[in-house]
C-alpha cells in the first residue's frame, strides 16, 4: 500500500523516533490548514448562539474526543468570557455499552444525538479511517436534524470526509501520526479561541 510506514523494523527506538517525527512533520505540512479557519468559524457561531457541540470517536479517537472536553471547558474559558457547551458522546461507558449491547454499536452516537441534539447544534467526529459505521451514522443523524457537521479524518478519509459539512484531513497511512495531528488540531484551535478572546495585555504573562 502506498506510503505505508514503517515497512521494516528499525535497529533502535531512537532511529524509529527520528523517522516518526520526520513523517509527522511532513504530514502536518501537507494538511490544508485553512480548514481549521472554517471549523473555528463554525465553532464560534455555535458558542455565540449558545448551541451544543457534540464530539465522538472510537478507540484512540475516543480518547481525543474525551480530551477535547477539557480543552474546551477549561482552556477556552480561561481568561475569556466564552462558555462553550461541549460534550463527548464517547465518554459514557455505561451508556455506550448499554446501547451497543441492546441495540447496535453502529447506533451508540446517533441514538444519543436523537435525544439530546437540536437544530443548530454541532456534531464533530474524529475517525482516522473516516469510515467507522457509528461515526457515519452520527453524521447522517446530525444532518437530518439540521446540525452543522465536522469531521477529522486520515488515510483515505472514508465516507465521513465528504459527508460532513466541514473536514480537516491528514493524508497519512499511520494511525499514530494521524491521531497526533488530530490532537494537535484541537490544541491549536482551543488555544486560538482563547487568544482571540482574551485581554491582549495578558500575552507573555500567562501560560497556554
Backbone as JSON Lines, residues from 0, in Angstrom:
{"i":0,"aa":"X","n":[0.85,-1.2,0.0],"ca":[0.0,0.0,0.0],"c":[0.89,1.25,0.0]}
{"i":1,"aa":"X","n":[0.5,2.24,-0.78],"ca":[1.29,3.45,-0.94],"c":[1.53,4.17,0.39]}
{"i":2,"aa":"X","n":[2.81,4.54,0.6],"ca":[3.22,5.37,1.73],"c":[2.98,4.73,3.1]}
{"i":3,"aa":"X","n":[2.93,3.41,3.17],"ca":[2.84,2.77,4.47],"c":[4.11,3.04,5.26]}
{"i":4,"aa":"X","n":[3.98,3.21,6.57],"ca":[5.12,3.45,7.44],"c":[4.81,2.89,8.82]}
{"i":5,"aa":"X","n":[5.73,2.1,9.4],"ca":[7.0,1.63,8.83],"c":[6.79,0.41,7.94]}
{"i":6,"aa":"X","n":[7.76,0.13,7.1],"ca":[7.69,-1.05,6.23],"c":[8.77,-2.06,6.58]}
{"i":7,"aa":"X","n":[9.6,-1.74,7.58],"ca":[10.64,-2.65,8.04],"c":[11.0,-2.25,9.47]}
{"i":8,"aa":"X","n":[11.54,-3.19,10.26],"ca":[11.92,-2.84,11.63],"c":[13.13,-1.91,11.68]}
{"i":9,"aa":"X","n":[13.25,-1.17,12.75],"ca":[14.37,-0.25,12.96],"c":[15.32,-0.84,13.99]}
{"i":10,"aa":"X","n":[16.59,-0.48,13.89],"ca":[17.61,-1.03,14.79],"c":[17.49,-0.5,16.21]}
{"i":11,"aa":"X","n":[16.88,0.69,16.35],"ca":[16.74,1.28,17.69],"c":[15.49,2.13,17.75]}
{"i":12,"aa":"X","n":[15.02,2.33,18.96],"ca":[13.85,3.21,19.15],"c":[14.2,4.64,18.77]}
{"i":13,"aa":"X","n":[15.46,5.02,19.01],"ca":[15.9,6.37,18.66],"c":[15.81,6.6,17.16]}
{"i":14,"aa":"X","n":[16.24,5.61,16.38],"ca":[16.19,5.74,14.92],"c":[14.75,5.79,14.44]}
{"i":15,"aa":"X","n":[13.9,4.94,15.04],"ca":[12.48,4.94,14.64],"c":[11.83,6.27,15.02]}
{"i":16,"aa":"X","n":[12.13,6.78,16.21],"ca":[11.51,8.04,16.64],"c":[11.94,9.19,15.74]}
{"i":17,"aa":"X","n":[13.18,9.19,15.28],"ca":[13.64,10.25,14.38],"c":[12.85,10.23,13.08]}
{"i":18,"aa":"X","n":[12.66,9.03,12.52],"ca":[11.89,8.91,11.28],"c":[10.42,9.24,11.51]}
{"i":19,"aa":"X","n":[9.89,8.82,12.68],"ca":[8.49,9.09,13.02],"c":[8.25,10.6,13.05]}
{"i":20,"aa":"X","n":[9.13,11.34,13.7],"ca":[8.94,12.79,13.8],"c":[9.1,13.46,12.44]}
{"i":21,"aa":"X","n":[9.97,12.92,11.59],"ca":[10.1,13.45,10.23],"c":[8.8,13.26,9.46]}
{"i":22,"aa":"X","n":[8.23,12.05,9.57],"ca":[6.96,11.76,8.9],"c":[5.82,12.6,9.47]}
{"i":23,"aa":"X","n":[5.84,12.8,10.78],"ca":[4.81,13.62,11.44],"c":[4.85,15.05,10.9]}
{"i":24,"aa":"X","n":[6.05,15.62,10.81],"ca":[6.2,16.99,10.31],"c":[5.76,17.09,8.86]}
{"i":25,"aa":"X","n":[6.12,16.09,8.05],"ca":[5.73,16.1,6.63],"c":[4.22,16.04,6.47]}
{"i":26,"aa":"X","n":[3.58,15.15,7.26],"ca":[2.12,15.03,7.18],"c":[1.44,16.33,7.59]}
{"i":27,"aa":"X","n":[1.95,16.96,8.65],"ca":[1.36,18.21,9.13],"c":[1.51,19.31,8.07]}
{"i":28,"aa":"X","n":[2.66,19.36,7.41],"ca":[2.92,20.39,6.4],"c":[2.01,20.24,5.19]}
{"i":29,"aa":"X","n":[1.51,19.04,4.95],"ca":[0.66,18.81,3.78],"c":[-0.83,18.93,4.1]}
{"i":30,"aa":"X","n":[-1.17,19.25,5.34],"ca":[-2.57,19.45,5.71],"c":[-3.06,20.81,5.21]}
{"i":31,"aa":"X","n":[-4.31,20.87,4.83],"ca":[-4.93,22.15,4.44],"c":[-5.35,22.86,5.73]}
{"i":32,"aa":"X","n":[-4.49,23.74,6.22],"ca":[-4.74,24.4,7.5],"c":[-5.85,25.45,7.41]}
{"i":33,"aa":"X","n":[-6.22,25.85,6.18],"ca":[-7.35,26.78,6.07],"c":[-8.65,26.1,6.51]}
{"i":34,"aa":"X","n":[-8.66,24.76,6.52],"ca":[-9.84,24.04,7.02],"c":[-10.09,24.38,8.48]}
{"i":35,"aa":"X","n":[-9.01,24.64,9.22],"ca":[-9.17,24.98,10.63],"c":[-9.87,26.33,10.8]}
{"i":36,"aa":"X","n":[-9.62,27.26,9.87],"ca":[-10.32,28.55,9.92],"c":[-11.82,28.36,9.73]}
{"i":37,"aa":"X","n":[-12.19,27.49,8.81],"ca":[-13.61,27.25,8.56],"c":[-14.27,26.55,9.76]}
{"i":38,"aa":"X","n":[-13.54,25.64,10.37],"ca":[-14.07,24.94,11.54],"c":[-14.18,25.9,12.72]}
{"i":39,"aa":"X","n":[-13.17,26.74,12.93],"ca":[-13.21,27.73,14.01],"c":[-14.42,28.64,13.85]}
{"i":40,"aa":"X","n":[-14.71,29.06,12.62],"ca":[-15.85,29.94,12.38],"c":[-17.15,29.26,12.81]}
{"i":41,"aa":"X","n":[-17.28,27.97,12.5],"ca":[-18.49,27.23,12.87],"c":[-18.58,27.07,14.38]}
{"i":42,"aa":"X","n":[-17.46,26.81,15.04],"ca":[-17.45,26.66,16.49],"c":[-17.78,27.98,17.19]}
{"i":43,"aa":"X","n":[-17.22,29.08,16.67],"ca":[-17.53,30.4,17.23],"c":[-19.03,30.7,17.13]}
{"i":44,"aa":"X","n":[-19.6,30.41,15.97],"ca":[-21.03,30.64,15.78],"c":[-21.85,29.83,16.78]}
{"i":45,"aa":"X","n":[-21.47,28.58,16.97],"ca":[-22.18,27.73,17.92],"c":[-22.07,28.27,19.34]}
{"i":46,"aa":"X","n":[-20.87,28.66,19.74],"ca":[-20.66,29.17,21.09],"c":[-21.43,30.46,21.31]}
{"i":47,"aa":"X","n":[-21.34,31.37,20.34],"ca":[-22.02,32.67,20.45],"c":[-23.53,32.52,20.49]}
{"i":48,"aa":"X","n":[-24.07,31.46,19.86],"ca":[-25.52,31.25,19.82],"c":[-25.99,30.22,20.84]}
{"i":49,"aa":"X","n":[-25.11,29.9,21.8],"ca":[-25.46,29.01,22.91],"c":[-25.89,27.63,22.42]}
{"i":50,"aa":"X","n":[-25.24,27.17,21.37],"ca":[-25.53,25.84,20.82],"c":[-24.6,24.81,21.45]}
{"i":51,"aa":"X","n":[-25.01,23.56,21.44],"ca":[-24.19,22.48,21.96],"c":[-23.25,21.97,20.89]}
{"i":52,"aa":"X","n":[-22.03,21.65,21.29],"ca":[-21.06,21.0,20.42],"c":[-20.86,19.58,20.95]}
{"i":53,"aa":"X","n":[-21.19,18.59,20.12],"ca":[-21.02,17.18,20.49],"c":[-19.84,16.62,19.7]}
{"i":54,"aa":"X","n":[-19.0,15.83,20.35],"ca":[-17.86,15.23,19.67],"c":[-17.85,13.73,19.97]}
{"i":55,"aa":"X","n":[-17.33,12.93,19.04],"ca":[-17.29,11.49,19.26],"c":[-16.22,10.83,18.41]}
{"i":56,"aa":"X","n":[-15.8,9.65,18.84],"ca":[-14.84,8.84,18.11],"c":[-14.68,7.5,18.8]}
{"i":57,"aa":"X","n":[-13.96,6.6,18.18],"ca":[-13.72,5.26,18.71],"c":[-12.24,5.07,19.04]}
{"i":58,"aa":"X","n":[-11.96,4.21,20.02],"ca":[-10.58,3.87,20.32],"c":[-9.74,5.09,20.68]}
{"i":59,"aa":"X","n":[-8.58,5.24,19.99],"ca":[-7.74,6.4,20.24],"c":[-8.46,7.7,19.94]}
{"i":60,"aa":"X","n":[-9.35,7.67,18.96],"ca":[-10.13,8.87,18.62],"c":[-11.14,9.2,19.71]}
{"i":61,"aa":"X","n":[-11.6,8.18,20.46],"ca":[-12.46,8.44,21.62],"c":[-11.65,9.18,22.68]}
{"i":62,"aa":"X","n":[-10.37,8.78,22.83],"ca":[-9.51,9.49,23.77],"c":[-9.32,10.94,23.38]}
{"i":63,"aa":"X","n":[-9.18,11.2,22.09],"ca":[-9.05,12.58,21.61],"c":[-10.33,13.35,21.88]}
{"i":64,"aa":"X","n":[-11.48,12.71,21.6],"ca":[-12.77,13.37,21.85],"c":[-12.93,13.7,23.33]}
{"i":65,"aa":"X","n":[-12.59,12.75,24.19],"ca":[-12.74,12.98,25.63],"c":[-11.76,14.04,26.13]}
{"i":66,"aa":"X","n":[-10.55,14.02,25.61],"ca":[-9.55,15.03,26.0],"c":[-10.0,16.43,25.59]}
{"i":67,"aa":"X","n":[-10.66,16.53,24.44],"ca":[-11.07,17.84,23.94],"c":[-12.05,18.53,24.88]}
{"i":68,"aa":"X","n":[-12.8,17.74,25.65],"ca":[-13.73,18.32,26.62],"c":[-12.98,19.2,27.6]}
{"i":69,"aa":"X","n":[-11.82,18.73,28.06],"ca":[-11.0,19.51,29.0],"c":[-10.54,20.81,28.35]}
{"i":70,"aa":"X","n":[-10.12,20.73,27.11],"ca":[-9.6,21.92,26.43],"c":[-10.69,22.96,26.15]}
{"i":71,"aa":"X","n":[-11.89,22.49,25.81],"ca":[-12.96,23.44,25.53],"c":[-13.57,24.03,26.79]}
{"i":72,"aa":"X","n":[-13.73,23.22,27.82],"ca":[-14.38,23.75,29.03],"c":[-13.41,24.44,29.97]}
{"i":73,"aa":"X","n":[-12.1,24.19,29.83],"ca":[-11.13,24.85,30.7],"c":[-10.25,25.83,29.94]}
{"i":74,"aa":"X","n":[-9.54,25.33,28.91],"ca":[-8.64,26.2,28.17],"c":[-9.38,27.39,27.55]}
{"i":75,"aa":"X","n":[-10.46,27.1,26.83],"ca":[-11.17,28.17,26.13],"c":[-11.77,29.18,27.1]}
{"i":76,"aa":"X","n":[-12.2,28.73,28.27],"ca":[-12.8,29.64,29.26],"c":[-11.78,30.47,30.02]}
{"i":77,"aa":"X","n":[-10.53,29.99,30.09],"ca":[-9.5,30.67,30.87],"c":[-9.2,32.05,30.28]}
{"i":78,"aa":"X","n":[-9.38,33.09,31.08],"ca":[-9.11,34.48,30.7],"c":[-10.06,35.01,29.63]}
{"i":79,"aa":"X","n":[-11.16,34.31,29.37],"ca":[-12.13,34.8,28.38],"c":[-13.53,34.78,28.99]}
{"i":80,"aa":"X","n":[-14.47,35.34,28.25],"ca":[-15.88,35.29,28.67],"c":[-16.62,34.16,27.96]}
{"i":81,"aa":"X","n":[-15.9,33.36,27.18],"ca":[-16.53,32.27,26.44],"c":[-16.94,31.12,27.36]}
{"i":82,"aa":"X","n":[-18.11,30.58,27.13],"ca":[-18.59,29.44,27.92],"c":[-19.18,28.39,26.97]}
{"i":83,"aa":"X","n":[-18.3,27.62,26.32],"ca":[-18.8,26.62,25.36],"c":[-19.66,25.56,26.05]}
{"i":84,"aa":"X","n":[-20.68,25.13,25.34],"ca":[-21.48,23.98,25.78],"c":[-20.97,22.79,24.98]}
{"i":85,"aa":"X","n":[-20.29,21.87,25.63],"ca":[-19.49,20.87,24.95],"c":[-19.66,19.52,25.61]}
{"i":86,"aa":"X","n":[-19.81,18.46,24.81],"ca":[-19.99,17.11,25.37],"c":[-19.35,16.07,24.46]}
{"i":87,"aa":"X","n":[-18.65,15.1,25.07],"ca":[-18.13,13.97,24.32],"c":[-19.1,12.81,24.43]}
{"i":88,"aa":"X","n":[-19.6,12.35,23.3],"ca":[-20.52,11.21,23.28],"c":[-19.78,9.9,23.52]}
{"i":89,"aa":"X","n":[-18.46,9.96,23.51],"ca":[-17.65,8.76,23.74],"c":[-17.36,8.52,25.21]}
{"i":90,"aa":"X","n":[-17.71,9.48,26.06],"ca":[-17.25,9.45,27.45],"c":[-18.07,8.57,28.37]}
{"i":91,"aa":"X","n":[-19.28,8.19,27.96],"ca":[-20.19,7.5,28.87],"c":[-20.12,5.99,28.65]}
{"i":92,"aa":"X","n":[-19.24,5.33,29.36],"ca":[-19.05,3.89,29.19],"c":[-20.34,3.12,29.42]}
{"i":93,"aa":"X","n":[-21.06,3.5,30.47],"ca":[-22.3,2.79,30.81],"c":[-23.34,2.93,29.69]}
{"i":94,"aa":"X","n":[-23.51,4.15,29.2],"ca":[-24.47,4.4,28.13],"c":[-24.06,3.69,26.84]}
{"i":95,"aa":"X","n":[-22.79,3.85,26.46],"ca":[-22.34,3.27,25.19],"c":[-22.38,1.75,25.2]}
{"i":96,"aa":"X","n":[-22.04,1.14,26.34],"ca":[-22.08,-0.33,26.4],"c":[-23.52,-0.83,26.39]}
{"i":97,"aa":"X","n":[-24.42,-0.1,27.02],"ca":[-25.84,-0.49,27.0],"c":[-26.41,-0.4,25.59]}
{"i":98,"aa":"X","n":[-26.11,0.68,24.9],"ca":[-26.61,0.85,23.54],"c":[-26.01,-0.19,22.6]}
{"i":99,"aa":"X","n":[-24.72,-0.46,22.75],"ca":[-24.06,-1.44,21.9],"c":[-24.63,-2.83,22.14]}
{"i":100,"aa":"X","n":[-24.89,-3.15,23.4],"ca":[-25.39,-4.48,23.76],"c":[-26.85,-4.67,23.39]}
{"i":101,"aa":"X","n":[-27.66,-3.65,23.63],"ca":[-29.11,-3.79,23.48],"c":[-29.63,-3.37,22.1]}
{"i":102,"aa":"X","n":[-28.91,-2.49,21.42],"ca":[-29.38,-2.0,20.12],"c":[-28.35,-2.36,19.05]}
{"i":103,"aa":"X","n":[-27.31,-1.58,18.92],"ca":[-26.26,-1.85,17.94],"c":[-25.11,-0.88,18.19]}
{"i":104,"aa":"X","n":[-23.88,-1.36,18.04],"ca":[-22.75,-0.45,18.22],"c":[-22.77,0.66,17.17]}
{"i":105,"aa":"X","n":[-23.36,0.38,16.03],"ca":[-23.45,1.39,14.98],"c":[-24.3,2.58,15.4]}
{"i":106,"aa":"X","n":[-25.15,2.39,16.41],"ca":[-26.08,3.45,16.81],"c":[-25.68,4.18,18.11]}
{"i":107,"aa":"X","n":[-24.52,3.86,18.67],"ca":[-24.21,4.42,20.0],"c":[-24.16,5.94,20.03]}
{"i":108,"aa":"X","n":[-23.7,6.58,18.97],"ca":[-23.64,8.04,18.93],"c":[-24.93,8.63,18.37]}
{"i":109,"aa":"X","n":[-25.45,8.04,17.32],"ca":[-26.68,8.53,16.7],"c":[-27.83,8.53,17.7]}
{"i":110,"aa":"X","n":[-27.93,7.46,18.5],"ca":[-29.01,7.34,19.48],"c":[-28.96,8.49,20.48]}
{"i":111,"aa":"X","n":[-27.77,8.82,20.95],"ca":[-27.64,9.92,21.91],"c":[-28.02,11.26,21.28]}
{"i":112,"aa":"X","n":[-27.63,11.45,20.03],"ca":[-27.98,12.69,19.33],"c":[-29.48,12.83,19.15]}
{"i":113,"aa":"X","n":[-30.15,11.73,18.9],"ca":[-31.6,11.77,18.7],"c":[-32.31,12.34,19.92]}
{"i":114,"aa":"X","n":[-31.77,12.08,21.1],"ca":[-32.39,12.6,22.33],"c":[-31.91,14.0,22.7]}
{"i":115,"aa":"X","n":[-30.63,14.26,22.54],"ca":[-30.04,15.47,23.13],"c":[-29.8,16.61,22.16]}
{"i":116,"aa":"X","n":[-29.56,16.31,20.9],"ca":[-29.17,17.36,19.96],"c":[-30.37,18.09,19.38]}
{"i":117,"aa":"X","n":[-30.13,19.33,18.99],"ca":[-31.15,20.17,18.4],"c":[-30.62,20.83,17.13]}
{"i":118,"aa":"X","n":[-31.54,21.3,16.3],"ca":[-31.15,22.04,15.1],"c":[-30.24,23.21,15.48]}
{"i":119,"aa":"X","n":[-29.17,23.37,14.73],"ca":[-28.23,24.45,15.02],"c":[-27.06,24.03,15.89]}
{"i":120,"aa":"X","n":[-27.17,22.85,16.54],"ca":[-26.04,22.32,17.29],"c":[-24.97,21.83,16.32]}
{"i":121,"aa":"X","n":[-23.83,21.39,16.88],"ca":[-22.71,20.93,16.06],"c":[-22.36,19.5,16.44]}
{"i":122,"aa":"X","n":[-22.13,18.66,15.44],"ca":[-21.55,17.34,15.66],"c":[-20.15,17.33,15.06]}
{"i":123,"aa":"X","n":[-19.19,16.82,15.84],"ca":[-17.8,16.78,15.43],"c":[-17.32,15.35,15.59]}
{"i":124,"aa":"X","n":[-16.92,14.72,14.52],"ca":[-16.46,13.33,14.6],"c":[-14.95,13.26,14.38]}
{"i":125,"aa":"X","n":[-14.31,12.33,15.1],"ca":[-12.88,12.09,14.96],"c":[-12.72,10.62,14.59]}
{"i":126,"aa":"X","n":[-12.18,10.37,13.4],"ca":[-12.04,8.99,12.93],"c":[-10.88,8.91,11.95]}
{"i":127,"aa":"X","n":[-9.84,8.17,12.3],"ca":[-8.69,8.06,11.39],"c":[-9.11,7.49,10.05]}
{"i":128,"aa":"X","n":[-9.9,6.43,10.06],"ca":[-10.36,5.83,8.79],"c":[-11.44,6.66,8.14]}
{"i":129,"aa":"X","n":[-12.21,7.38,8.96],"ca":[-13.35,8.14,8.45],"c":[-14.51,7.26,8.05]}
{"i":130,"aa":"X","n":[-14.39,5.96,8.32],"ca":[-15.39,5.03,7.81],"c":[-16.05,4.18,8.89]}
{"i":131,"aa":"X","n":[-15.83,4.5,10.16],"ca":[-16.49,3.76,11.23],"c":[-18.0,3.94,11.11]}
{"i":132,"aa":"X","n":[-18.73,2.85,11.16],"ca":[-20.17,2.92,10.91],"c":[-20.88,3.81,11.91]}
{"i":133,"aa":"X","n":[-20.49,3.76,13.18],"ca":[-21.19,4.59,14.17],"c":[-20.9,6.08,13.97]}
{"i":134,"aa":"X","n":[-19.73,6.39,13.43],"ca":[-19.4,7.78,13.13],"c":[-20.2,8.26,11.92]}
{"i":135,"aa":"X","n":[-20.27,7.43,10.89],"ca":[-21.06,7.78,9.7],"c":[-22.53,7.95,10.08]}
{"i":136,"aa":"X","n":[-23.07,7.05,10.89],"ca":[-24.46,7.13,11.31],"c":[-24.7,8.4,12.12]}
{"i":137,"aa":"X","n":[-23.73,8.78,12.92],"ca":[-23.88,10.01,13.71],"c":[-23.97,11.23,12.8]}
{"i":138,"aa":"X","n":[-23.13,11.27,11.77],"ca":[-23.18,12.4,10.83],"c":[-24.51,12.43,10.09]}
{"i":139,"aa":"X","n":[-24.97,11.28,9.64],"ca":[-26.25,11.22,8.94],"c":[-27.39,11.7,9.83]}
{"i":140,"aa":"X","n":[-27.38,11.29,11.09],"ca":[-28.42,11.7,12.04],"c":[-28.35,13.2,12.29]}
{"i":141,"aa":"X","n":[-27.14,13.71,12.46],"ca":[-26.95,15.15,12.72],"c":[-27.44,15.99,11.54]}
{"i":142,"aa":"X","n":[-27.11,15.57,10.35],"ca":[-27.54,16.33,9.16],"c":[-29.06,16.33,9.04]}
{"i":143,"aa":"X","n":[-29.68,15.2,9.37],"ca":[-31.14,15.11,9.32],"c":[-31.79,16.04,10.33]}
{"i":144,"aa":"X","n":[-31.08,16.33,11.42],"ca":[-31.61,17.22,12.46],"c":[-31.26,18.68,12.21]}
{"i":145,"aa":"X","n":[-30.54,18.99,11.15],"ca":[-30.19,20.37,10.84],"c":[-29.0,20.88,11.63]}
{"i":146,"aa":"X","n":[-28.11,19.96,12.0],"ca":[-26.9,20.35,12.73],"c":[-25.76,20.61,11.75]}
{"i":147,"aa":"X","n":[-24.78,21.39,12.18],"ca":[-23.54,21.55,11.43],"c":[-22.65,20.35,11.74]}
{"i":148,"aa":"X","n":[-22.02,19.76,10.74],"ca":[-21.2,18.58,10.96],"c":[-19.75,18.84,10.57]}
{"i":149,"aa":"X","n":[-18.85,18.35,11.43],"ca":[-17.41,18.5,11.25],"c":[-16.79,17.11,11.35]}
{"i":150,"aa":"X","n":[-15.83,16.8,10.48],"ca":[-15.12,15.53,10.6],"c":[-13.62,15.75,10.56]}
{"i":151,"aa":"X","n":[-12.92,14.99,11.4],"ca":[-11.46,14.86,11.35],"c":[-11.18,13.47,10.77]}
{"i":152,"aa":"X","n":[-10.38,13.39,9.73],"ca":[-10.1,12.1,9.09],"c":[-8.63,11.93,8.77]}
{"i":153,"aa":"X","n":[-8.25,10.68,8.45],"ca":[-6.91,10.35,7.99],"c":[-7.02,9.32,6.88]}
{"i":154,"aa":"X","n":[-5.89,8.67,6.53],"ca":[-5.87,7.66,5.48],"c":[-6.57,8.19,4.22]}
{"i":155,"aa":"X","n":[-7.57,7.5,3.7],"ca":[-8.28,7.98,2.51],"c":[-9.42,8.92,2.86]}
{"i":156,"aa":"X","n":[-9.79,8.97,4.14],"ca":[-10.88,9.85,4.58],"c":[-12.21,9.16,4.75]}
{"i":157,"aa":"X","n":[-12.39,8.01,4.1],"ca":[-13.64,7.27,4.24],"c":[-14.86,8.1,3.87]}
{"i":158,"aa":"X","n":[-16.02,7.62,4.29],"ca":[-17.27,8.3,3.96],"c":[-17.44,9.62,4.69]}
{"i":159,"aa":"X","n":[-16.91,9.72,5.91],"ca":[-17.17,10.93,6.7],"c":[-16.41,12.14,6.18]}
{"i":160,"aa":"X","n":[-15.37,11.92,5.37],"ca":[-14.63,13.06,4.82],"c":[-15.52,13.93,3.96]}
{"i":161,"aa":"X","n":[-16.32,13.33,3.1],"ca":[-17.19,14.08,2.19],"c":[-18.58,14.3,2.76]}
{"i":162,"aa":"X","n":[-18.99,13.44,3.68],"ca":[-20.34,13.54,4.23],"c":[-20.51,14.75,5.14]}
{"i":163,"aa":"X","n":[-19.47,15.08,5.91],"ca":[-19.55,16.21,6.84],"c":[-19.51,17.55,6.09]}
{"i":164,"aa":"X","n":[-20.1,18.57,6.71],"ca":[-20.08,19.91,6.12],"c":[-18.66,20.46,6.05]}
{"i":165,"aa":"X","n":[-17.87,20.18,7.09],"ca":[-16.5,20.69,7.2],"c":[-15.58,19.53,7.55]}
{"i":166,"aa":"X","n":[-14.38,19.52,6.96],"ca":[-13.47,18.42,7.19],"c":[-12.03,18.91,7.32]}
{"i":167,"aa":"X","n":[-11.3,18.33,8.27],"ca":[-9.85,18.52,8.37],"c":[-9.22,17.14,8.18]}
{"i":168,"aa":"X","n":[-8.41,17.01,7.15],"ca":[-7.9,15.69,6.75],"c":[-6.38,15.62,6.9]}
{"i":169,"aa":"X","n":[-5.92,14.45,7.38],"ca":[-4.49,14.17,7.49],"c":[-4.17,13.05,6.5]}
{"i":170,"aa":"X","n":[-3.43,13.38,5.47],"ca":[-3.13,12.41,4.42],"c":[-1.91,11.59,4.83]}
{"i":171,"aa":"X","n":[-2.17,10.57,5.63],"ca":[-1.1,9.74,6.18],"c":[-1.63,8.34,6.42]}
{"i":172,"aa":"X","n":[-0.74,7.34,6.34],"ca":[-1.15,5.94,6.47],"c":[-0.69,5.33,7.8]}
{"i":173,"aa":"X","n":[-0.46,6.16,8.81],"ca":[-0.02,5.67,10.12],"c":[-0.97,6.22,11.18]}
{"i":174,"aa":"X","n":[-1.6,5.3,11.94],"ca":[-2.59,5.72,12.92],"c":[-2.02,6.7,13.94]}
{"i":175,"aa":"X","n":[-0.82,6.42,14.44],"ca":[-0.24,7.29,15.46],"c":[-0.08,8.71,14.96]}
{"i":176,"aa":"X","n":[0.44,8.85,13.75],"ca":[0.66,10.19,13.2],"c":[-0.66,10.9,12.95]}
{"i":177,"aa":"X","n":[-1.66,10.2,12.41],"ca":[-2.97,10.82,12.2],"c":[-3.55,11.3,13.53]}
{"i":178,"aa":"X","n":[-3.5,10.45,14.55],"ca":[-4.06,10.82,15.85],"c":[-3.27,11.95,16.5]}
{"i":179,"aa":"X","n":[-1.94,11.95,16.35],"ca":[-1.13,13.05,16.9],"c":[-1.55,14.38,16.29]}
{"i":180,"aa":"X","n":[-1.77,14.4,14.99],"ca":[-2.13,15.66,14.32],"c":[-3.56,16.05,14.67]}
{"i":181,"aa":"X","n":[-4.48,15.09,14.77],"ca":[-5.84,15.41,15.19],"c":[-5.83,16.07,16.58]}
{"i":182,"aa":"X","n":[-5.04,15.49,17.49],"ca":[-4.98,16.08,18.84],"c":[-4.33,17.46,18.79]}
{"i":183,"aa":"X","n":[-3.32,17.62,17.94],"ca":[-2.69,18.93,17.8],"c":[-3.68,19.96,17.26]}
{"i":184,"aa":"X","n":[-4.51,19.54,16.29],"ca":[-5.52,20.46,15.76],"c":[-6.41,20.97,16.9]}
{"i":185,"aa":"X","n":[-6.8,20.09,17.81],"ca":[-7.67,20.52,18.92],"c":[-6.94,21.49,19.83]}
{"i":186,"aa":"X","n":[-5.69,21.18,20.15],"ca":[-4.91,22.1,20.97],"c":[-4.76,23.46,20.28]}
{"i":187,"aa":"X","n":[-4.47,23.42,18.99],"ca":[-4.3,24.67,18.24],"c":[-5.58,25.5,18.25]}
{"i":188,"aa":"X","n":[-6.7,24.87,17.96],"ca":[-7.95,25.63,17.86],"c":[-8.44,26.14,19.21]}
{"i":189,"aa":"X","n":[-8.27,25.36,20.27],"ca":[-8.72,25.85,21.58],"c":[-7.82,26.98,22.07]}
{"i":190,"aa":"X","n":[-6.52,26.86,21.82],"ca":[-5.63,27.96,22.21],"c":[-5.91,29.2,21.37]}
{"i":191,"aa":"X","n":[-6.23,28.99,20.09],"ca":[-6.55,30.13,19.22],"c":[-7.83,30.83,19.69]}
{"i":192,"aa":"X","n":[-8.86,30.04,20.02],"ca":[-10.09,30.65,20.54],"c":[-9.81,31.47,21.79]}
{"i":193,"aa":"X","n":[-8.99,30.92,22.68],"ca":[-8.66,31.64,23.9],"c":[-7.92,32.94,23.59]}
{"i":194,"aa":"X","n":[-6.9,32.87,22.73],"ca":[-6.07,34.05,22.48],"c":[-6.84,35.16,21.77]}
{"i":195,"aa":"X","n":[-7.85,34.79,20.97],"ca":[-8.6,35.81,20.25],"c":[-9.72,36.42,21.09]}
{"i":196,"aa":"X","n":[-9.92,35.91,22.3],"ca":[-10.98,36.44,23.16],"c":[-10.47,36.89,24.53]}
{"i":197,"aa":"X","n":[-9.16,37.0,24.7],"ca":[-8.62,37.4,25.99],"c":[-8.0,38.8,25.9]}
{"i":198,"aa":"X","n":[-7.77,39.39,27.03],"ca":[-7.13,40.71,27.11],"c":[-5.73,40.59,26.51]}
{"i":199,"aa":"X","n":[-5.46,41.42,25.5],"ca":[-4.17,41.34,24.82],"c":[-2.99,41.65,25.73]}
{"i":200,"aa":"X","n":[-3.23,42.36,26.84],"ca":[-2.16,42.66,27.78],"c":[-1.65,41.43,28.51]}
{"i":201,"aa":"X","n":[-2.41,40.32,28.43],"ca":[-2.02,39.1,29.13],"c":[-0.99,38.28,28.37]}
{"i":202,"aa":"X","n":[-0.79,38.6,27.08],"ca":[0.17,37.83,26.3],"c":[1.58,38.0,26.9]}
{"i":203,"aa":"X","n":[2.27,36.89,27.0],"ca":[3.6,36.91,27.59],"c":[3.6,36.83,29.1]}
{"i":204,"aa":"X","n":[2.38,36.83,29.71],"ca":[2.28,36.78,31.17],"c":[1.58,35.52,31.66]}
{"i":205,"aa":"X","n":[0.86,34.84,30.77],"ca":[0.12,33.64,31.16],"c":[0.55,32.46,30.31]}
{"i":206,"aa":"X","n":[0.35,31.26,30.86],"ca":[0.72,30.05,30.13],"c":[-0.42,29.59,29.23]}
{"i":207,"aa":"X","n":[-0.06,29.0,28.11],"ca":[-1.03,28.39,27.21],"c":[-0.86,26.88,27.25]}
